Amino acid sequence: MNSFNNSGNFEKKTVDGKENPKYVDLLEEDKPLSGQKFACVSFVSPESIIKQKEMYYFDSFLKKWDFNKSMEKFVQFLNFISFKYSVSFED
């Protein structure tokens, strides 16, 4: 049985109340200071996700570049065929 909430994230505990092994808590809590109540919000730097994003962008670039090169060669081929057989081809 999965312990997802509505947003697709893992819950801290499973439905039966046990600790969820897939839950990762990235926040560290400091001991409270006497008489002070405050909140400290920090940014979690997802280094592995950033690397994955860069790989995704590079992969997308290669796919687009391959497509553009293929289309360029295809247009050259169509121009050649239109010239050889005197058929009109418009870019």
C-alpha positions, 0 to 999 in steps of 0.5 A: 500500500502506497503512502502518497498524499494528494500531491504525489509526495510521500507521507512521513508515516504509512497508513498503518502508522509505521515509519515510511522508508521512502520518506526523506526529511531534508529539514533540520530542527534547532533546539528552541531558544527560551522566549523566542518563537521564529521560523527559519526557511532555507533553500535545499539545493538539489544538486543531482536534480540540477545535473539531471536537468542539464542532461535533459536540456543537452539531450533535447538540444541533440534531438532538435539539432538532429531534426534540424540537420535531417530537415536541412538534408531533406530540403536539399534532396527535394531541391535536387529532385525538383531541379533534376525533374523540372518540378517546382519546389518552394521553400 
